Amino acid sequence: MSQQFDYDLVIIGAGVGGHGAALHAVSCGLKTAIIEASEMGGTCVNRGCIPSKALLAATGRLREFRNAHHLKELGIQLGSVEFDRQAIADHASNLVSKIRGDLTNSLTRLHVDTIRGWGKISGSQKVSVTTDAGEKIITARDIIISSGSVPFVPPGIEIDGKTVFTSDDALKLEWLPNWVAIIGSGYIGLEFSDIYSALGCEITLIEALDVLMPGFDPDIAKLAQRVLITPRDIETHVGIIAQKVTPGSPVTIELANVKTKEVVDVLEVDACLVATGRIPATKNLGLECVSVETDRRGFIPVNDRMAVLLAGEEVPHLWAIGDATGKMMLAHTASAQGMVAVENICGRQRTIDYRSIPGAAFTHPEISFVGLTEPAAKDQGKVEGFEVATVRSYFKGNSKALAEGEADGMAKVIYRQDTGEVLGVHIIGMHAADLIHEASSALANRQSINTLAYLVHAHPTLSEVLDEAYKRALKV
């Protein structure tokens, strides 16, 4: 480390991305500090991935134990199945506390200096930290911004945190509304519809676009609606916006046509979850001190080396990762970006490959994907001059899925007709979030169905659903 700096690397934000960057920096021999104004672990640990998966695990078991028909097919009979709302909520909060503690302890063990306070850029290679004791300036050869995101609340929606709330409050599971409206049918909306429906709540799902689950591949969305929505106590509205939402008892929601903005209905429900995505937490970061401007949505411009850009050029020694960049707002993307940033800080050229980063919704059954949807692949094909082909295989033909009594599901592989290169893989079914990583590796290595069709999968396993798809593509 140059003696003119306090640290080799200072990271603003101790979420999953910042934490991963800090661990990799230490392994590379960098003297590192991490600054956090709120809870260690950021959104993922405290208000996102971790508590939501704890709730989904508990409610998934409840759904399974109450499915008498499924259990009877397996030769199992249970009596009355009850649940304790507070105990389920405690399971989530206890898991958050454990993982937050583990994360904090790992930084301490590796001698990363943790500075509690609000960090912001105060000049080139300088960070100011505001704490209860005042403000101090620290210097660093390199700085990584990992400031995360916050829930987006559209205009016209009033949040009170009790009857109208975002996922931040919903994860506390402080009460169970008899009838809850969920605005948005993306990851968050789908997972909470899964949680609430398992706990006996009636649900109204409101989507502004013309189709439910607009970010998913159309074939997967179609099957998901049949499996995750139609059989459950969920009504849906598409092409409709919640134009005005007023907290209270009841909550009133004015539904309007998305095109005409004319009110078409007024709902009175017990609660409303606003699941309309997230926006970057990039205000008051001092970016103006180095003349950096965010885009119109508030995201920090970066390249694939994770260097912050000013008029298209890299700002020396300044990097940004995670939700603040708006690339793929997923915890594991932030971790991958953090490692890429540190590699480049150390002089080892590395870029990030977003195409091979998988995503998942942890519903029951799960949905996962990596790469392009079929429409996106066809658009790319038109530009680059190639034809796109698709192939599907089904869980109902998979021995392990049949043994588990979980035969609802499908794998879809999208590939180039000329070279066979896999462009995207989408799965809905049991353990889809685990199965997708084989496909992620295939995309990362630009593999072809001509190679993948000859890989050997253990039998009987769920992974054979991909094996079957590859073989169907090659017709072997």
HELIX and SHEET records of a PDB file:
HELIX    1   1 VAL A   16  SER A   27  1                                  12    
HELIX    2   2 GLY A   42  ARG A   47  1                                   6    
HELIX    3   3 CYS A   49  PHE A   65  1                                  17    
HELIX    4   4 ALA A   68  GLU A   73  1                                   6    
HELIX    5   5 ARG A   85  ARG A  109  1                                  25    
HELIX    6   6 SER A  167  ALA A  170  1                                   4    
HELIX    7   7 TYR A  187  ALA A  198  1                                  12    
HELIX    8   8 PRO A  218  ALA A  224  1                                   7    
HELIX    9   9 GLN A  225  ILE A  229  3                                   5    
HELIX   10  10 LEU A  287  VAL A  290  5                                   4    
HELIX   11  11 GLY A  322  THR A  325  5                                   4    
HELIX   12  12 ALA A  331  ILE A  345  1                                  15    
HELIX   13  13 TYR A  354  SER A  356  5                                   3    
HELIX   14  14 GLU A  374  GLU A  384  1                                  11    
HELIX   15  15 PHE A  395  GLY A  397  5                                   3    
HELIX   16  16 SER A  399  GLU A  404  1                                   6    
HELIX   17  17 ALA A  432  ALA A  444  1                                  13    
HELIX   18  18 ILE A  449  LEU A  452  1                                   4    
HELIX   19  19 GLU A  464  LEU A  474  1                                  11    
SHEET    1   A 6 ASP A 113  ARG A 116  0                                        
SHEET    2   A 6 THR A  32  GLU A  36  1                                        
SHEET    3   A 6 TYR A   7  ILE A  12  1                                        
SHEET    4   A 6 GLY A 134  ILE A 145  1                                        
SHEET    5   A 6 LYS A 126  THR A 131 -1                                        
SHEET    6   A 6 TRP A 118  GLY A 123 -1                                        
SHEET    1   B 6 ASP A 113  ARG A 116  0                                        
SHEET    2   B 6 THR A  32  GLU A  36  1                                        
SHEET    3   B 6 TYR A   7  ILE A  12  1                                        
SHEET    4   B 6 GLY A 134  ILE A 145  1                                        
SHEET    5   B 6 GLU A 313  ALA A 320  1                                        
SHEET    6   B 6 ALA A 307  LEU A 310 -1                                        
SHEET    1   C 2 SER A 149  PRO A 151  0                                        
SHEET    2   C 2 ARG A 278  PRO A 280 -1                                        
SHEET    1   D 5 VAL A 164  THR A 166  0                                        
SHEET    2   D 5 ALA A 271  VAL A 274  1                                        
SHEET    3   D 5 TRP A 179  ILE A 183  1                                        
SHEET    4   D 5 GLU A 202  GLU A 207  1                                        
SHEET    5   D 5 ILE A 234  VAL A 238  1                                        
SHEET    1   E 3 ILE A 240  THR A 246  0                                        
SHEET    2   E 3 VAL A 251  ASN A 257 -1                                        
SHEET    3   E 3 VAL A 263  VAL A 269 -1                                        
SHEET    1   F 5 GLY A 359  ALA A 361  0                                        
SHEET    2   F 5 GLU A 366  GLY A 371 -1                                        
SHEET    3   F 5 VAL A 422  GLY A 429 -1                                        
SHEET    4   F 5 MET A 410  ARG A 416 -1                                        
SHEET    5   F 5 VAL A 388  TYR A 394 -1                                        
END                                                                             
